[in-house]
């Protein structure tokens, strides 16, 4: 009698270890947080592990310590992959992309860590390493227990072998796309690594990358309808359709949106609005920026990275050829940005170049209101100044959306070393970052943006201009919700009735309220704007007019040299 319980105890421990191994690869996100919760579905990789253990015991009579160590190391990678696979879409609304995000994550970590002491960062690094080591030890113990105490018993049990065959059949059916298995079998992790490997191989193969890049559009506009007006393109960070689609955001932002409309009117301008579909969601803003400038669909991040290796024409190329000076204004950048070589701005200004002396607000510490005021101070417009194209990605509305700087109605004081009242600064800085409560902070950051834009646009510009406000992407789905569309608002603000009427004909609505259906994708907006900026308006689709020297892109994805693109366009 005594041998029964003693014999059963190792089996019970092994079953508990098997369940732990399953949960380690079947957990799901605890939306909208970075935490996870257990899931009872069957993990496909656990079935594969179980089969490996059975084969090892059948062939060698036991599972060796070396095999257990190797399997535990592989399992750690799978657990990390599972975490990234389930949390990235929940937090950012899109899967992790090892190629593009791999370069952004170190920069983001550098920004996040800039206000922490080295010893604090060291402790965090040690804690992370200890966590991975502890996870490895737990997994090694669990795999060893299953291999020693359960696999030999299973080989002697017809019921266990039948359950094994059933589990394997379910995994195979799941891999074949049988939807009925989805409530029973968790999404496998291995394909995530295979997809990332494919991305990396493709990214570093010029032949494969060339096949992925579509031809550039014909930049045919002569920009005559602009009449030499300045054009300011402001990409508003995380400004998504959720500010209109979500009733809570819509109502909370109604007063500041109305104030913005009044500010636009006070500056002698009108506004028309529409929706466009961004090529990205929750991050990777460069895809939206370059999608508009290049007129290419950059929904595939590989296209973006390939484009940077070419000399394809962009809006910057065309505007420069038409006599405009181009300004790249990136206050968020405090590191070297080699990609700007592709853009070819005539003038480039980043965060350190602004000389901001005020209080630091959160991770992205230079307020947008200060940034635009300082840009205008550093780049005054004289009577002989050529028309300019300003490209300005804002930053204050970047996740985590707090603390929100105060609005300073005294724009002159904004440029001093004491831009805000002490009480206002203290209240703003007291609003500490809370990653688990992002929506209220998001609403306040958009309200701040509407407010400073209202103040800025109410001030008479040095000369007539066209201001384009466009969202780069929706905020992370922890703010916008699950299943939110990838739409973003675009507002064009101008005093020219003819230009605005052309935009209305193209699908824009009068006022700050966009309407659906939208204009299409971000790269479709490029065509709409260039048609509106052309002297003759939209050209008949059957006979596009291409300026001399501006060639259509090679359909095979070949380069055009900058000299060939520019030659003759401005004549």
Residue pairs with C-beta under 8 A, 6 or more apart in sequence:
10 145
10 148
10 149
11 149
11 150
11 153
13 145
13 149
14 145
14 146
14 148
14 149
14 150
15 150
17 141
17 142
17 143
17 145
17 146
17 150
18 46
18 50
18 142
18 146
18 150
20 138
20 142
21 43
21 46
21 49
21 75
21 139
21 142
21 143
21 146
22 42
22 43
22 46
23 38
23 39
24 43
24 75
24 79
24 82
24 139
25 43
25 45
25 46
25 75
25 78
25 79
25 82
25 186
25 189
26 38
26 39
26 40
26 41
26 42
26 43
26 46
26 82
26 186
27 36
27 37
27 38
27 39
27 82
27 83
27 86
28 36
28 37
28 39
28 86
29 35
29 36
29 37
29 86
29 87
29 90
30 36
30 37
31 90
31 477
31 478
31 482
32 90
32 91
32 436
32 438
32 477
32 478
32 479
33 435
33 436
33 478
34 87
34 91
34 435
36 83
36 86
36 87
39 186
41 183
41 184
41 185
41 186
42 167
42 170
42 171
42 184
42 185
42 186
43 186
43 188
44 171
44 174
44 175
44 185
44 186
44 188
44 190
45 75
45 78
45 188
45 189
45 190
47 164
47 167
47 168
47 171
48 171
49 71
49 75
49 143
50 146
50 151
50 164
50 167
51 164
51 168
52 71
53 63
53 143
53 146
53 147
53 151
54 151
54 154
54 155
54 164
56 62
56 63
56 64
56 67
56 147
56 151
57 63
57 147
57 151
57 152
57 155
58 155
62 147
62 148
63 143
63 144
63 147
63 148
63 151
65 144
67 147
68 140
68 143
68 144
68 147
69 140
71 143
72 136
72 139
72 140
72 143
73 136
75 139
75 143
76 132
76 135
76 136
76 139
77 193
78 189
78 190
79 135
79 139
81 189
81 192
81 193
82 189
84 96
84 192
85 95
85 96
85 187
85 189
85 192
88 94
88 95
88 96
89 95
89 477
90 477
90 478
91 282
91 476
91 477
91 478
92 281
92 282
92 283
92 476
92 477
93 281
93 282
93 474
93 476
93 477
93 480
93 484
94 280
94 281
94 282
94 283
94 284
95 192
96 196
97 196
97 199
97 284
97 301
98 196
98 199
98 200
99 196
99 199
99 200
99 203
99 301
99 302
99 305
100 284
100 287
100 301
100 304
100 305
101 283
101 284
104 283
104 284
107 335
110 335
111 334
111 363
111 364
112 363
113 121
114 363
115 360
116 124
153 160
154 160
154 161
154 164
155 161
170 181
170 184
170 185
171 185
171 188
173 180
173 181
173 185
174 181
174 182
174 184
174 185
174 188
175 188
199 301
199 302
201 208
202 208
202 209
202 212
202 302
203 209
203 302
203 305
206 309
209 302
209 305
209 306
209 309
210 306
210 556
210 557
210 558
211 557
212 300
212 302
212 303
212 306
212 557
213 296
213 303
213 306
213 307
213 310
213 557
214 296
214 297
214 303
214 557
215 552
215 553
215 554
215 555
215 557
216 294
216 295
216 296
216 312
216 313
216 552
216 553
216 560
217 295
217 296
217 523
217 526
217 527
217 553
218 544
218 546
218 550
218 552
219 295
219 313
219 314
219 315
219 317
219 318
219 530
219 547
219 550
220 530
220 534
220 539
220 544
220 545
220 546
220 547
220 550
221 318
221 530
221 531
221 533
221 534
222 322
222 534
222 535
222 547
223 318
223 319
223 322
223 324
223 533
223 534
224 533
224 534
224 535
224 536
225 496
225 498
225 499
225 502
225 532
225 533
225 534
225 535
225 537
226 387
226 466
226 499
226 533
227 464
227 496
228 323
228 387
229 387
229 463
229 464
229 465
229 466
229 494
229 496
230 381
230 387
230 388
230 389
230 390
230 461
230 463
230 464
230 465
230 466
231 319
231 324
231 387
231 388
231 389
231 390
231 465
231 466
231 468
232 389
232 390
232 392
232 465
232 466
232 467
232 468
233 292
233 389
233 390
233 391
233 392
233 468
233 470
234 392
234 393
234 394
234 467
234 468
234 469
234 470
235 285
235 288
235 289
235 292
235 391
235 392
235 393
235 394
235 470
235 471
235 472
236 394
236 397
236 449
236 469
236 470
236 471
236 472
237 285
237 393
237 394
237 395
237 396
237 397
237 398
237 472
238 397
238 398
238 399
238 401
238 442
238 445
238 471
238 472
238 473
238 474
238 475
238 476
238 479
239 397
239 446
239 449
239 469
239 470
239 471
239 472
239 488
239 489
240 278
240 471
240 473
240 474
240 475
240 480
240 484
240 487
240 488
240 489
241 275
241 471
241 474
241 484
241 485
241 487
241 488
241 489
241 514
242 249
242 474
242 475
242 479
242 480
242 481
242 484
243 249
243 250
243 253
243 446
243 489
244 250
244 489
244 513
244 514
245 484
245 485
246 480
246 481
248 439
248 443
249 439
249 442
249 443
249 446
252 443
252 447
253 443
253 446
253 447
253 450
256 446
256 447
256 450
256 451
256 454
257 450
257 512
259 450
259 451
259 454
260 450
260 451
260 453
260 454
260 457
260 512
261 271
261 511
261 512
262 454
262 458
263 453
263 454
263 455
263 456
263 457
263 458
264 270
264 271
264 454
264 457
264 458
264 493
266 457
266 458
267 457
267 458
267 459
267 460
267 461
268 460
268 495
269 457
269 467
269 493
269 494
269 495
270 493
270 494
270 495
270 497
270 500
270 510
271 491
271 492
271 493
271 510
271 511
271 512
272 491
272 492
272 500
272 503
272 504
272 508
272 509
272 510
272 511
273 489
273 490
273 491
273 492
273 508
273 509
273 511
273 512
273 513
273 514
273 515
274 489
274 490
274 503
274 507
274 508
274 509
274 514
274 515
274 518
274 519
275 487
275 488
275 489
275 490
275 514
275 515
275 516
275 517
275 518
275 519
276 470
276 487
276 488
276 490
276 518
276 519
276 520
276 521
276 522
276 524
276 525
277 485
277 486
277 487
277 488
277 518
277 520
277 521
277 522
278 287
278 288
278 291
278 471
278 472
278 473
278 474
278 486
278 487
278 488
278 522
279 287
279 288
279 291
279 297
279 298
279 299
279 486
279 521
279 522
279 523
280 287
280 288
280 299
280 472
280 473
280 486
281 473
281 474
281 477
281 484
281 486
282 473
282 474
282 475
282 476
282 477
283 473
283 476
284 301
284 473
285 393
285 472
285 473
286 304
286 339
287 298
287 299
287 301
287 304
288 298
288 470
288 471
288 472
288 473
288 488
288 522
289 391
289 393
289 472
290 296
290 298
290 304
290 307
290 314
291 297
291 298
291 304
291 521
291 522
291 523
291 526
292 315
292 470
292 522
292 523
292 525
292 526
293 314
293 315
293 316
293 343
293 391
293 526
294 307
294 312
294 314
294 315
294 523
294 526
295 314
295 315
295 523
295 526
295 527
296 303
296 307
296 312
296 523
297 303
297 521
297 523
298 304
298 307
298 522
298 523
299 521
306 557
307 342
308 339
308 342
310 342
310 557
310 559
311 559
311 560
311 561
311 562
311 565
312 553
312 559
312 560
313 550
313 553
313 560
313 565
314 343
315 389
315 526
315 530
316 326
316 343
316 344
316 345
316 389
316 391
317 344
317 562
317 565
317 566
318 530
318 550
318 569
319 326
319 389
320 326
320 344
320 346
320 389
320 566
321 550
321 565
321 566
321 569
321 570
322 569
322 570
323 386
323 387
323 570
324 386
324 387
324 388
324 389
325 346
325 347
325 385
325 386
325 387
325 388
325 389
326 344
326 345
326 346
326 347
326 388
326 389
326 391
327 345
327 346
327 347
327 348
327 349
327 375
327 379
327 388
327 389
327 390
327 391
328 340
328 343
328 345
328 347
328 348
328 349
328 391
329 348
329 349
329 371
329 375
329 390
329 391
329 392
329 393
330 337
330 348
330 349
330 350
330 351
330 392
330 393
331 349
331 350
331 351
331 354
331 366
331 368
331 371
331 394
331 395
332 351
332 364
332 366
332 393
332 395
332 398
333 350
333 351
334 350
334 351
334 352
337 350
340 348
344 562
345 391
347 379
349 375
349 378
351 366
354 366
354 370
354 371
354 374
354 375
354 378
355 374
356 365
356 366
356 370
356 374
357 416
357 417
358 367
358 370
358 417
358 418
358 419
358 420
359 420
359 425
359 428
359 429
361 367
361 396
361 403
361 404
361 405
361 428
361 429
362 400
362 402
362 403
362 433
363 398
363 400
363 433
364 395
364 396
364 398
366 395
367 396
367 405
367 452
368 394
368 395
368 396
368 397
368 448
368 449
368 452
369 405
369 407
369 408
369 414
369 452
369 455
369 456
370 405
370 414
370 415
370 419
371 392
371 394
371 395
372 392
372 452
372 456
373 411
373 414
373 415
373 456
374 415
375 390
375 392
377 415
379 388
380 462
381 388
381 462
381 463
393 472
394 449
396 404
396 405
396 445
396 448
396 449
397 442
397 445
397 446
397 448
397 449
399 438
399 475
399 476
400 433
400 434
400 435
400 438
400 441
401 438
401 441
401 442
401 444
401 445
401 475
402 431
402 432
402 433
402 434
402 441
402 444
402 445
403 428
403 429
403 430
403 431
403 432
403 433
404 428
404 431
404 441
404 444
404 445
404 447
404 448
405 420
405 428
405 448
406 420
406 421
406 424
406 425
406 427
406 428
407 448
407 451
407 452
407 455
408 414
408 419
408 420
409 455
411 455
411 459
413 419
420 428
431 441
434 441
438 475
438 476
438 478
438 479
439 478
439 479
442 475
442 479
453 469
457 467
457 493
464 495
464 496
465 494
466 492
466 493
466 494
466 496
466 499
467 492
467 493
467 494
468 490
468 491
468 492
468 493
468 529
469 489
469 490
469 491
469 492
469 493
470 488
470 489
470 490
470 491
470 525
471 488
471 489
471 490
472 488
473 486
473 488
474 480
474 484
474 485
474 486
474 487
474 488
477 484
487 516
487 518
488 522
489 514
490 514
490 519
490 525
491 512
492 500
492 503
492 508
492 529
494 500
499 532
499 533
500 508
502 531
502 532
502 537
502 538
503 528
503 532
504 510
506 519
506 528
506 531
506 532
506 538
507 517
507 518
507 519
507 528
508 519
509 515
519 525
519 528
531 537
531 538
531 539
532 538
539 545
546 552
547 568
547 569
548 568
548 569
548 571
549 564
549 565
549 566
549 567
549 568
549 569
550 565
550 568
550 569
551 560
551 564
551 565
553 560
554 560
